[in-house]
Amino acid sequence: MNGETTKGSKGYVKTAIFFTTYDENVAKNIIDEIAKDFRILENKRSRVLKEIYYIAVEGDARSVEDLLRGRVSWYKVDILEFK
């Protein structure tokens, strides 16, 4: 494993990112920008409310808040660390 932590193992960190936007192009651009810096584990759009997006990435991605601020109606960034 070369010192790497694996999904669900102690020390593994992933970030859950939720955001709302009515503009599909804005959402696509945000997702593309996130993908440049982080490995995307999941990428979903709500089937009930099409304006809500969910992305899970590997690692601590709290820096994504700067990317979202001012571009989306609402966002939440949760850091999940397995201990």
Beta strands, then each sheet from edge to edge (+ up, - down):
strand 1: 13-20
strand 2: 40-45
strand 3: 52-58
strand 4: 74-81
sheet 1: 2+ 3- 1+ 4-
end
